[in-house]
Amino acid sequence: MDKRLRTAARTGNVSDLYSLIEIDGNALKQFDEEEFVETPLHIAAEGGCLRFAMEMMSLKPSFASKLNKQGLTPLHLAVTNPDTSMALRFLEINKDLARGKGKNGKTPLHIITEAGNHNGLLDRFLEICPQSIRDVTVENRNALHIAVENNELDVLQVLIRTLEKIDYCEVVNQKDEGGNTALHLAAFHDRPEMLKLLLNCNADKHATNQAGLTALDIADQHQNEDSITVLRSCFIPGVSDFKRKFEKQMTKVSSLMSHEIDNMSGEERNALLVILGLLLTATFQASLSPPGGIWQGDNNSKSKGSYDKMALGKSILDELSFFAFYIPTCLVFIVSFLLTLALLKPYPHCFRTALQVLLAFFAICFDQSIGYIAPTEYTASVTITFSVLVLFLTLLMVSTSRVSKLNVAILGCWLFSSSVLTFDDMNPVLPNVIKGVGLFLFLYDEFWKGTIVVVAYCLSFSMLTWDFTYCIVFAYWLSLFLCRFCLNWFLIHRV
């Protein structure tokens, strides 16, 4: 390739391109004569020079299907860029480019599946060309196999949603050259969350590979206990069917909530995060400083009997005015809180989890502040409904991995203390038992994270109230895990 042409493609200089064409009208003809060649479109696609690439697509559409000497088309290179606009423009011009095969039979979809769903590219890619999900590599592996192999849970969720929409569910049972389905690979690598997703998409748990092994046999061979538990449970009729239907409905509802967020660019996402941060701050400040202020009492009023001791620190608003102010405030806070959680998905896992935990405590502070200043017991009890709403919506977001279970467990533990089950004066054991059982059912597959949450909860409330009945939560947590361990041991070793 002419050095000047290469420089023009790398820098995206369209003027230099036409200057070269004026000098030599056959400047681009040489690329048509070679079968495997790096064209200026390859260079522009790899460098993210959108304007130059579109000009080249207009002049020489055939370049879009050319393979370079590494066996890659321009679209293979474009999907690796953080900016998704290049790849999407290619597909808008010719959606068949999505199914172009390169080295090892990989299509651009397989490259995206390996790299991850950056800025919602996978969603848009499958919207434009859903048929590409059926393409396989030279090893006869489809995108599901690749997502499981690379531990891309977010990608697998998008792929399965697409399969359910277009009714290509037979893809989930596609076997590679070794006879392994995606379910076999998930069992081999001990990825229980992926196993659940695949089973919910009607993956055949009885399918065998060339060695005659099912997914359960593979998990048993490698002593992957979490995978064994998931696969064993799916053999229990009734229970597994109900669980599958429930998780499927949860996924559908949550995907409707997050569809538009996945298609946002990085700039739009960052701008929206700033706006949401301002809304969260403003609503929290409003909850601390309601109209009219807070009744604080005074030094002389006690002797005159002019105030109620329980009224100290309460809003001076009457019930109707309190609801008129706080209901819109709570709604703004809830929407801003949930959108902020959803927008954190593209961030690194550890960083995202830390931010989600901080936001969980922020939501707890907001909830507690409203409960403390509510003027009457009736208004305080009504505000509990907003806590329940936050928990329900965050549970929906867990099904699409936008919110970690740890985040919801923290919300549940602390908000539960101010919920409807306030039986502490009558029977302090019952609410704590419910907390322990509830946490177990939610965090049964995350023992260490759950234990940290339970211990922190018990210590904090026991030290604040000097009431060690909160430790009942920890006792039930451990006893239920002991029962689970015994049941798993029986299931694994039964004949």
Secondary structure, DSSP 8 states (H G I E B T S, - for coil): --HHHHHHHHHT-HHHHHHHHHH-TTTTTHHHH-SB---HHHHHHHHT-HHHHHHHHHH-GGGGG-B-TTS--HHHHHTTSS--HHHHHHHHH-GGGGG---GGG--HHHHHHHH--GGGHHHHHHHH-GGGGG---TT---HHHHHHHTT-HHHHHHHHHHHHHHT-GGGGG---TTS--HHHHHHHTT-HHHHHHHHHTT--TT---TTS--HHHHHHHTT-HHHHHHHHHTTSTTHHHHHHHHHHHHHHHHHHHHHHHHT--HHHHHHHHHHHHHHHHHHHHHHHS-TT-EE---TTHHHHT-S-GGGTTEE-S-HHHHHHHHHHHHHHHHHHHHHHHHHTTTS-HHHHHHHHHHHHHHHHHHHHHHHHH-SSHHHHHHHHHHHHHHHHHHHHHHTTTSS-HHHHHHHHHHHHTTSS---TTT-SHHHHHHHHHHHHHHHTT-HHHHHHHHHHHHHHHHHHH--GGGHHHHHHHHHHHHHHHHHHHHHHH--
